[in-house]
Amino acid sequence: MATRQLLHDLLASYSAQSGVAVAMEAIGGVDAAKRVQAGEAFDVVVLASDAIDKLAAAGQLLATSKVDLVRSGVSVAVPAGAARPDIGSADALRQAVLAAPSVGYSTGPSGVALLQLFQRWGIVEALQGRLRQAPAGVPVAALLARGEVALGFQQLSELIHAPGIQVIGPLPAELQITTVFSAAIGSHSHQPAAVQALLAFLGAPASAEAKRRHGMEPA
């Protein structure tokens, strides 16, 4: 889901330039990986790099076709109009989390890493009853906008254009959680050459501006 809007824009550009229509389905990464692992046929798959590696090792993707697309970092947000806590340092962020009546996080790799951070801080027990994991495919921004959580963590690309919230800023540099998203050709694809051309477009330097506009950096 972190790459959904970016891919929407890039695929539209690719189709306009090449005349090749590309159909995209955006779902949560956990569900996407399950469908690919089950053998469902896709021409190209975009997931976190480690998930791509696992699916390639299982024979569901062509390992040699893997292209790293973007580096995506985590930011912090609150509902629109809410007070903006200080998150400028590790200590300030820890205090902001402990002070929040509810904390939202994602099902993806960044959410797993965030929980590991809370465990290292030794605050998981103190947060019992206040942690809210967004269901697969549901952005943390939606929980913030509905007032279901007071403080939310997710990749900036999923927060940056969301209505009803305000992004406070990225995690402090020493705590930043970075996910590399990659693409690879499905083992069941009947048109690998066409997909290879698409992957070259997605990874080309000309795509960098769009990647930054959506809160990510070229990989």
Secondary structure, 3 states (H helix, E strand, C coil): CCCHHHHHHHHHHHHHHHCCCCCCCCCCHHHHHHHHHCCCCCCEEEEEHHHHHHHHHCCCECHHHCEEEEEEEEEEEEECCCCCCCCCCHHHHHHHHHHCCCEEECCCHHHHHHHHHHHHHCCCCCCCCCEEECCCCCCHHHHHHCCCCCEEEEEHHHHCCCCCEEEEEECCHHHCCEEEEEEEEECCCCCHHHHHHHHHHHHCHHHHHHHHHCCEEEC
